[in-house]
Amino acid sequence: MELRRVVVTGLGALTPIGNNIQEYWHGLLNGVSGAAPITYYDTEKHKTKFACEVKNFNIEDYMDRKESRRLDKFAQYAIAASDEAIKDAGLTDENIDKQRVGVIWGAGIGGLETFQDEVMYYAKGDGTPKFNPFFIPKMIADIAPAHISMRNGYMGPNYTTVSACASSANALIDAFNYIRLGMCDVIISGGSEAAVTIAGMGGFSSMHALSTRNESPETASRPFDATRDGFVLGEGSGALVLEDYEHAKARGAKIYCEIGGGGMSSDAYHLTAPHPDGIGVIAVMKNTLRDAGMNPEDVDHINTHGTSTPLGDVAELKAISAVFGDHAKNININSTKSMTGHLLGAAGAIEAIASILAMQHGIIPPTINHSVVDDKIDPSLNLTLNTPQKREVNVAMSNTFGFGGHNACVLFKKLVD
């Protein structure tokens, strides 16, 4: 069976540094930090008092107020990003068969705010189980792609992948495979997350996973820096329209790039910590190159998982050196989490978008907030520190890893007819 080629024809983003693709790209190139004191609740008793919140978002720009109350914030974010991506791709009732258009989405947690609020409301009562009738439909992680599907009438495959912070990267790989196997013409894919809540922040804080740099939140996400002390929680959504190449060409679609391959692996090591030698990360990048039929020397750019944790950053860079050898020093490596924070299940989607835009514009966004060299990191690696760097990018990889040892990697390449 001959596999179909898969291309990206639409992008949409709602992030802590921009509420659409243009704003997001501007924020990335200008090294804008999305971290600031939390505005959603009183942080007085919290150890970490800041996060990367989405700013100036109004769901009523997308739907009426009554309808919006039926959606948790993570699903609202999904609607915003997918609307932009669908419009960007130019999908219309006339140029697609809606029975061959699917939605495969990623969410690591889902409707955490809804769950938190409903349980807290119940706990304040007399024990009578009084809950909002939309409690479950708002909370469950699969509901975001359901809303995208119902909103647009797409009747193809529709589900959510859940693999912690690798969720939306896994969604992209699933979407890629469905299309190249000929099961769909178009799939809206990506991910969304809205876990900047009392429960979300409190839970990650109890694990000692979050930075506590309260005196300077804008510099707290500092991947690869020797003084990094944990990740900064972010929220938002990223959406990509994946499409069969011949289908896209036939309807005259704008094409950003081709998806060359995708890889997955498991650390099989620890609930939250990466293997110190990055063996799962080595495997996932090798699997991706094999799937794409490419050599290590073909890769120009890697957007790392790069969460700004003491163990994770070192393990990932060790793995890159192991896979790419001497070529590793020729690759522009970066972590856009230094600006957006960690969007959990949506991270893979917005970082895939960053990789695609770097390829399209020929410039690599910086890894910001780096000031102290870590002697555990190979100094020959180009981590694109603090300043964007221009270069031609023909092949880019995006790494995304999740608690539980879930590893996913997607490779993008310039389209060659």
ROKETOR-645511 format. One record per residue (C-alpha): residue number from 1; residue in one letter; chain; x, y, z. Coordinates in Angstrom, 2 decimals. Example, Ala and Ser with C-alpha at 12.3 -4.5 7.8 and 13.67 -1.06 7.14 Angstrom:
2
PT seq type mol       x       y       z
PT   1    A   A   12.30   -4.50    7.80
PT   2    S   A   13.67   -1.06    7.14
//
This chain:
417
PT seq type mol       x       y       z
PT   1    M   A    0.00    0.00    0.00
PT   2    E   A    1.39    3.38   -0.98
PT   3    L   A    1.26    5.89    1.87
PT   4    R   A   -0.19    9.31    1.12
PT   5    R   A    1.78   12.47    1.73
PT   6    V   A    0.51   14.70    4.54
PT   7    V   A    0.86   18.48    4.63
PT   8    V   A   -0.08   21.29    7.00
PT   9    T   A   -2.52   23.80    5.52
PT  10    G   A   -3.78   25.76    8.53
PT  11    L   A   -2.52   27.06   11.88
PT  12    G   A   -4.20   28.56   14.93
PT  13    A   A   -2.84   29.59   18.31
PT  14    L   A   -4.01   30.96   21.63
PT  15    T   A   -1.00   31.33   23.91
PT  16    P   A    0.33   33.28   26.88
PT  17    I   A    2.32   35.46   24.44
PT  18    G   A   -0.27   35.97   21.70
PT  19    N   A   -3.89   35.19   20.95
PT  20    N   A   -3.43   34.30   17.29
PT  21    I   A   -0.66   33.07   15.00
PT  22    Q   A    0.64   36.53   14.12
PT  23    E   A    0.82   37.66   17.76
PT  24    Y   A    2.34   34.34   18.85
PT  25    W   A    5.10   34.52   16.24
PT  26    H   A    5.80   38.16   17.13
PT  27    G   A    6.10   37.18   20.80
PT  28    L   A    8.46   34.32   20.00
PT  29    L   A   10.78   36.42   17.84
PT  30    N   A   10.90   39.22   20.38
PT  31    G   A   11.64   36.99   23.35
PT  32    V   A    8.45   37.92   25.20
PT  33    S   A    7.88   36.16   28.51
PT  34    G   A    4.29   35.14   29.21
PT  35    A   A    4.91   34.66   32.93
PT  36    A   A    3.32   37.04   35.43
PT  37    P   A    1.54   36.96   38.81
PT  38    I   A   -1.62   34.84   38.71
PT  39    T   A   -4.83   36.83   38.34
PT  40    Y   A   -7.37   33.99   38.55
PT  41    Y   A   -7.34   33.51   42.33
PT  42    D   A   -5.71   34.70   45.55
PT  43    T   A   -2.19   33.23   45.71
PT  44    E   A   -1.29   34.47   49.20
PT  45    K   A   -0.96   30.98   50.66
PT  46    H   A    0.57   29.41   47.57
PT  47    K   A    4.26   28.59   47.21
PT  48    T   A    4.29   29.55   43.50
PT  49    K   A    2.34   32.72   42.78
PT  50    F   A    2.81   33.09   39.02
PT  51    A   A    2.07   31.31   35.75
PT  52    C   A    1.76   31.92   32.02
PT  53    E   A   -1.90   32.87   31.70
PT  54    V   A   -3.69   33.65   28.44
PT  55    K   A   -4.36   37.40   28.38
PT  56    N   A   -7.39   39.36   27.17
PT  57    F   A   -9.33   36.32   26.00
PT  58    N   A  -13.08   36.76   25.55
PT  59    I   A  -15.02   33.63   24.60
PT  60    E   A  -17.92   35.84   23.49
PT  61    D   A  -15.82   36.70   20.45
PT  62    Y   A  -16.50   33.10   19.38
PT  63    M   A  -19.91   32.16   20.78
PT  64    D   A  -22.74   33.61   22.84
PT  65    R   A  -22.49   33.76   26.60
PT  66    K   A  -25.14   31.09   27.25
PT  67    E   A  -23.37   28.55   25.05
PT  68    S   A  -19.96   29.37   26.53
PT  69    R   A  -21.17   28.41   30.02
PT  70    R   A  -21.43   24.83   28.81
PT  71    L   A  -17.71   24.68   28.02
PT  72    D   A  -14.77   24.48   30.39
PT  73    K   A  -12.01   26.93   29.62
PT  74    F   A   -9.86   24.24   27.98
PT  75    A   A  -12.62   23.59   25.44
PT  76    Q   A  -13.16   27.31   24.90
PT  77    Y   A   -9.46   27.60   24.08
PT  78    A   A   -9.79   24.70   21.63
PT  79    I   A  -12.61   26.48   19.80
PT  80    A   A  -10.57   29.68   19.49
PT  81    A   A   -7.47   28.02   18.04
PT  82    S   A   -9.35   25.62   15.76
PT  83    D   A  -11.52   28.42   14.36
PT  84    E   A   -8.38   30.28   13.35
PT  85    A   A   -6.74   27.19   11.83
PT  86    I   A   -9.84   26.22    9.83
PT  87    K   A  -10.17   29.74    8.47
PT  88    D   A   -6.45   29.86    7.70
PT  89    A   A   -6.74   26.59    5.75
PT  90    G   A   -9.67   27.92    3.73
PT  91    L   A  -11.87   24.90    4.48
PT  92    T   A  -15.41   25.40    3.20
PT  93    D   A  -18.50   23.27    2.73
PT  94    E   A  -17.77   23.27   -0.99
PT  95    N   A  -14.14   22.06   -0.98
PT  96    I   A  -14.29   19.18    1.53
PT  97    D   A  -16.30   16.03    2.20
PT  98    K   A  -17.21   16.45    5.87
PT  99    Q   A  -17.47   12.70    6.35
PT 100    R   A  -13.75   12.52    5.58
PT 101    V   A  -12.74   15.33    7.95
PT 102    G   A  -11.83   14.36   11.51
PT 103    V   A  -10.75   16.00   14.75
PT 104    I   A   -8.02   14.36   16.81
PT 105    W   A   -7.14   16.46   19.84
PT 106    G   A   -4.80   16.31   22.81
PT 107    A   A   -5.41   17.22   26.46
PT 108    G   A   -3.36   16.02   29.39
PT 109    I   A   -5.92   16.96   32.04
PT 110    G   A   -9.09   18.41   30.51
PT 111    G   A  -11.67   20.34   32.50
PT 112    L   A   -9.78   20.73   35.77
PT 113    E   A  -11.37   24.06   36.68
PT 114    T   A  -14.85   22.59   36.27
PT 115    F   A  -13.95   19.55   38.38
PT 116    Q   A  -12.39   21.74   41.08
PT 117    D   A  -15.31   24.16   41.27
PT 118    E   A  -17.99   21.48   41.35
PT 119    V   A  -16.28   19.45   44.07
PT 120    M   A  -15.58   22.54   46.18
PT 121    Y   A  -19.22   23.61   45.84
PT 122    Y   A  -20.36   20.15   46.95
PT 123    A   A  -17.97   20.14   49.91
PT 124    K   A  -19.50   23.36   51.20
PT 125    G   A  -22.99   21.84   51.22
PT 126    D   A  -24.82   19.44   53.52
PT 127    G   A  -23.87   16.27   51.67
PT 128    T   A  -26.70   16.40   49.16
PT 129    P   A  -25.17   15.59   45.76
PT 130    K   A  -26.05   18.78   43.93
PT 131    F   A  -24.06   19.19   40.72
PT 132    N   A  -24.40   21.19   37.54
PT 133    P   A  -25.93   19.00   34.80
PT 134    F   A  -23.05   20.07   32.56
PT 135    F   A  -20.43   19.00   35.13
PT 136    I   A  -19.40   15.81   33.32
PT 137    P   A  -19.77   17.08   29.72
PT 138    K   A  -17.67   20.13   30.62
PT 139    M   A  -14.95   18.16   32.40
PT 140    I   A  -14.18   15.13   30.26
PT 141    A   A  -11.07   15.45   28.10
PT 142    D   A  -12.74   14.21   24.91
PT 143    I   A  -15.24   17.06   24.83
PT 144    A   A  -12.96   19.60   23.12
PT 145    P   A  -12.80   17.73   19.78
PT 146    A   A  -16.50   16.95   20.14
PT 147    H   A  -17.27   20.68   20.22
PT 148    I   A  -14.98   21.36   17.24
PT 149    S   A  -16.70   18.59   15.31
PT 150    M   A  -20.24   19.73   16.16
PT 151    R   A  -19.39   23.36   15.44
PT 152    N   A  -18.20   22.51   11.94
PT 153    G   A  -20.12   19.38   11.05
PT 154    Y   A  -17.02   17.20   10.69
PT 155    M   A  -18.03   13.54   10.79
PT 156    G   A  -14.69   11.72   10.55
PT 157    P   A  -12.70   10.24   13.47
PT 158    N   A  -13.16   12.25   16.65
PT 159    Y   A  -11.30   11.64   19.89
PT 160    T   A   -8.74   12.88   22.39
PT 161    T   A   -5.29   11.48   23.07
PT 162    V   A   -4.14   11.61   26.70
PT 163    S   A   -0.44   11.12   27.38
PT 164    A   A    0.23   13.94   29.84
PT 165    C   A    2.45   16.60   28.28
PT 166    A   A    2.93   14.53   25.10
PT 167    S   A   -0.83   14.50   24.40
PT 168    S   A   -1.07   16.91   21.47
PT 169    A   A    2.09   15.56   19.84
PT 170    N   A    0.52   12.10   20.00
PT 171    A   A   -2.66   13.61   18.50
PT 172    L   A   -0.64   14.99   15.57
PT 173    I   A    1.00   11.61   14.98
PT 174    D   A   -2.37    9.84   15.03
PT 175    A   A   -3.81   12.40   12.62
PT 176    F   A   -0.78   12.02   10.34
PT 177    N   A   -1.20    8.25   10.27
PT 178    Y   A   -4.96    8.33    9.59
PT 179    I   A   -4.41   10.57    6.57
PT 180    R   A   -1.42    8.76    5.12
PT 181    L   A   -3.32    5.48    5.39
PT 182    G   A   -6.13    7.02    3.31
PT 183    M   A   -8.74    6.99    6.08
PT 184    C   A   -9.32   10.77    5.99
PT 185    D   A   -8.68   13.73    3.73
PT 186    V   A   -8.34   16.35    6.47
PT 187    I   A   -7.92   16.27   10.24
PT 188    I   A   -8.01   19.18   12.66
PT 189    S   A   -5.43   18.34   15.30
PT 190    G   A   -3.66   20.00   18.20
PT 191    G   A   -4.37   20.41   21.88
PT 192    S   A   -5.61   22.66   24.65
PT 193    E   A   -5.14   22.99   28.38
PT 194    A   A   -6.37   25.28   31.17
PT 195    A   A   -4.83   24.02   34.40
PT 196    V   A   -3.83   27.34   35.99
PT 197    T   A   -6.19   26.70   38.89
PT 198    I   A   -5.85   26.24   42.63
PT 199    A   A   -5.83   22.46   42.16
PT 200    G   A   -3.48   22.50   39.18
PT 201    M   A   -0.92   24.82   40.70
PT 202    G   A   -1.22   23.20   44.11
PT 203    G   A   -0.78   19.71   42.73
PT 204    F   A    2.32   20.49   40.68
PT 205    S   A    3.74   22.54   43.54
PT 206    S   A    3.37   19.61   45.95
PT 207    M   A    5.55   17.59   43.56
PT 208    H   A    8.22   20.34   43.68
PT 209    A   A    7.89   20.57   39.89
PT 210    L   A    7.26   24.33   39.64
PT 211    S   A    9.67   27.23   39.76
PT 212    T   A    9.32   29.38   42.88
PT 213    R   A   11.02   32.47   41.45
PT 214    N   A    8.21   34.73   42.69
PT 215    E   A   10.45   37.79   42.82
PT 216    S   A   11.02   37.62   39.05
PT 217    P   A    8.36   35.52   37.32
PT 218    E   A    9.21   36.77   33.84
PT 219    T   A   12.65   35.13   34.12
PT 220    A   A   11.51   31.96   35.89
PT 221    S   A   11.31   29.72   32.83
PT 222    R   A   15.01   29.38   32.08
PT 223    P   A   15.75   26.16   30.16
PT 224    F   A   19.39   25.01   30.14
PT 225    D   A   20.40   27.68   32.68
PT 226    A   A   22.33   26.40   35.70
PT 227    T   A   19.94   28.20   38.07
PT 228    R   A   16.72   26.68   36.67
PT 229    D   A   14.43   25.46   39.44
PT 230    G   A   11.36   23.98   37.77
PT 231    F   A    8.84   24.66   35.04
PT 232    V   A    6.32   27.49   34.76
PT 233    L   A    2.75   26.36   34.18
PT 234    G   A    1.10   27.76   31.06
PT 235    E   A   -2.28   27.48   29.35
PT 236    G   A   -3.76   27.88   25.90
PT 237    S   A   -4.24   25.98   22.67
PT 238    G   A   -2.66   25.20   19.33
PT 239    A   A   -4.42   23.85   16.24
PT 240    L   A   -3.09   22.50   12.94
PT 241    V   A   -4.98   21.44    9.85
PT 242    L   A   -3.37   18.28    8.45
PT 243    E   A   -4.36   17.32    4.93
PT 244    D   A   -3.70   14.80    2.21
PT 245    Y   A   -1.27   16.47   -0.19
PT 246    E   A   -3.23   15.66   -3.35
PT 247    H   A   -6.46   16.86   -1.71
PT 248    A   A   -4.81   20.12   -0.67
PT 249    K   A   -3.31   20.63   -4.12
PT 250    A   A   -6.63   19.95   -5.83
PT 251    R   A   -8.41   22.69   -3.89
PT 252    G   A   -5.53   25.16   -4.26
PT 253    A   A   -4.68   25.28   -0.58
PT 254    K   A   -1.78   27.21    0.91
PT 255    I   A    0.75   24.67    2.21
PT 256    Y   A    3.09   25.44    5.11
PT 257    C   A    5.12   22.25    5.06
PT 258    E   A    4.99   18.48    4.85
PT 259    I   A    4.99   16.13    7.83
PT 260    G   A    7.88   13.78    7.29
PT 261    G   A    7.36   11.38   10.16
PT 262    G   A    6.46   10.80   13.77
PT 263    G   A    7.90    8.65   16.51
PT 264    M   A    6.92    7.43   19.96
PT 265    S   A    8.62    5.62   22.81
PT 266    S   A    8.42    5.03   26.54
PT 267    D   A   11.10    5.58   29.17
PT 268    A   A    9.72    2.65   31.23
PT 269    Y   A   11.62    4.20   34.12
PT 270    H   A    9.81    6.53   36.56
PT 271    L   A    6.47    8.24   37.16
PT 272    T   A    7.81   11.75   36.66
PT 273    A   A   11.61   11.76   36.24
PT 274    P   A   13.31   11.16   32.90
PT 275    H   A   15.94    8.47   32.54
PT 276    P   A   19.23   10.29   33.32
PT 277    D   A   20.81    9.04   30.09
PT 278    G   A   17.75    9.92   28.01
PT 279    I   A   17.33    6.39   26.60
PT 280    G   A   13.64    6.90   25.81
PT 281    V   A   14.39   10.23   24.15
PT 282    I   A   17.14    8.64   22.07
PT 283    A   A   14.66    5.99   20.96
PT 284    V   A   11.89    8.44   20.03
PT 285    M   A   14.16   10.61   17.87
PT 286    K   A   15.63    7.56   16.13
PT 287    N   A   12.13    6.21   15.55
PT 288    T   A   11.10    9.53   14.02
PT 289    L   A   14.08    9.67   11.67
PT 290    R   A   13.43    6.08   10.63
PT 291    D   A    9.76    6.79    9.97
PT 292    A   A   10.70    9.82    7.87
PT 293    G   A   13.42    7.95    5.98
PT 294    M   A   15.96   10.59    6.97
PT 295    N   A   19.46   10.72    8.40
PT 296    P   A   20.54   12.71   11.46
PT 297    E   A   22.51   15.07    9.19
PT 298    D   A   19.27   16.17    7.52
PT 299    V   A   17.94   17.94   10.62
PT 300    D   A   18.47   21.70   10.94
PT 301    H   A   16.40   22.60   13.99
PT 302    I   A   15.04   20.94   17.14
PT 303    N   A   12.42   22.54   19.35
PT 304    T   A   13.15   20.68   22.57
PT 305    H   A   10.79   19.65   25.34
PT 306    G   A   13.07   21.90   27.44
PT 307    T   A   10.86   22.47   30.47
PT 308    S   A   13.48   24.20   32.67
PT 309    T   A   13.79   21.34   35.15
PT 310    P   A   17.20   20.32   36.52
PT 311    L   A   17.01   16.70   35.32
PT 312    G   A   14.94   16.92   32.16
PT 313    D   A   16.98   19.51   30.27
PT 314    V   A   20.26   17.66   30.74
PT 315    A   A   18.81   14.27   29.81
PT 316    E   A   17.28   15.61   26.59
PT 317    L   A   20.47   17.31   25.44
PT 318    K   A   22.47   14.16   26.19
PT 319    A   A   20.04   12.27   23.99
PT 320    I   A   20.41   14.79   21.16
PT 321    S   A   24.19   14.41   21.27
PT 322    A   A   23.84   10.63   21.26
PT 323    V   A   21.53   10.58   18.23
PT 324    F   A   23.12   13.33   16.13
PT 325    G   A   26.79   12.94   17.05
PT 326    D   A   29.06   15.61   15.58
PT 327    H   A   26.12   17.06   13.62
PT 328    A   A   24.46   18.08   16.91
PT 329    K   A   26.58   21.23   17.06
PT 330    N   A   25.23   22.28   13.64
PT 331    I   A   21.60   22.13   14.77
PT 332    N   A   19.76   25.16   16.12
PT 333    I   A   18.28   23.89   19.37
PT 334    N   A   15.80   25.95   21.36
PT 335    S   A   13.07   25.83   23.98
PT 336    T   A   10.10   28.09   23.36
PT 337    K   A    8.82   27.12   26.82
PT 338    S   A   11.18   29.82   28.04
PT 339    M   A    8.52   32.22   26.73
PT 340    T   A    5.21   30.36   26.84
PT 341    G   A    5.75   28.27   29.93
PT 342    H   A    4.64   24.65   29.85
PT 343    L   A    1.19   24.17   28.33
PT 344    L   A    1.04   20.52   29.38
PT 345    G   A   -1.19   18.67   26.88
PT 346    A   A   -1.13   21.62   24.48
PT 347    A   A    2.67   21.96   24.48
PT 348    G   A    3.28   19.67   21.50
PT 349    A   A    0.84   21.62   19.34
PT 350    I   A    2.12   25.13   19.98
PT 351    E   A    5.73   23.98   19.71
PT 352    A   A    5.00   22.21   16.43
PT 353    I   A    3.60   25.52   15.20
PT 354    A   A    6.75   27.33   16.36
PT 355    S   A    8.87   24.81   14.43
PT 356    I   A    6.80   25.26   11.28
PT 357    L   A    6.99   29.06   11.48
PT 358    A   A   10.76   28.90   12.01
PT 359    M   A   10.99   26.85    8.81
PT 360    Q   A    8.69   29.19    6.91
PT 361    H   A   10.46   32.40    7.95
PT 362    G   A   14.04   31.14    8.16
PT 363    I   A   14.61   32.29   11.72
PT 364    I   A   14.85   30.38   15.00
PT 365    P   A   13.15   31.90   18.07
PT 366    P   A   15.46   32.23   21.06
PT 367    T   A   15.70   30.38   24.34
PT 368    I   A   15.36   33.36   26.68
PT 369    N   A   16.39   33.92   30.31
PT 370    H   A   19.74   32.18   30.01
PT 371    S   A   22.51   33.76   32.08
PT 372    V   A   24.49   31.04   33.90
PT 373    V   A   26.23   28.22   32.03
PT 374    D   A   25.47   24.72   33.25
PT 375    D   A   28.67   22.64   33.24
PT 376    K   A   26.56   19.49   32.75
PT 377    I   A   25.57   20.70   29.27
PT 378    D   A   27.83   20.32   26.22
PT 379    P   A   29.06   23.86   25.40
PT 380    S   A   29.34   23.03   21.68
PT 381    L   A   25.53   22.80   21.34
PT 382    N   A   23.85   25.86   19.84
PT 383    L   A   20.92   26.49   22.20
PT 384    T   A   19.91   29.72   20.42
PT 385    L   A   20.37   31.66   23.63
PT 386    N   A   18.57   34.97   24.20
PT 387    T   A   18.59   36.14   20.56
PT 388    P   A   16.82   34.73   17.48
PT 389    Q   A   19.09   33.34   14.78
PT 390    K   A   18.52   33.42   11.04
PT 391    R   A   19.14   30.23    9.09
PT 392    E   A   17.57   28.12    6.40
PT 393    V   A   15.48   25.36    7.94
PT 394    N   A   14.57   22.48    5.65
PT 395    V   A   13.88   19.94    8.39
PT 396    A   A   12.70   20.59   11.92
PT 397    M   A   11.88   18.27   14.81
PT 398    S   A    9.67   18.95   17.81
PT 399    N   A   10.14   16.90   20.99
PT 400    T   A    7.42   16.45   23.60
PT 401    F   A    7.54   14.24   26.70
PT 402    G   A    5.04   13.48   29.45
PT 403    F   A    4.86   12.23   33.02
PT 404    G   A    4.76    8.45   32.90
PT 405    G   A    7.63    8.31   30.41
PT 406    H   A    5.59    9.12   27.29
PT 407    N   A    7.79   10.42   24.46
PT 408    A   A    6.59   11.80   21.12
PT 409    C   A    8.45   13.51   18.30
PT 410    V   A    7.20   14.99   15.03
PT 411    L   A    9.36   15.87   12.02
PT 412    F   A    8.42   18.63    9.57
PT 413    K   A   10.08   19.32    6.24
PT 414    K   A    9.80   21.85    3.47
PT 415    L   A    7.49   20.72    0.69
PT 416    V   A    9.25   19.53   -2.42
PT 417    D   A    6.85   18.83   -5.31
//
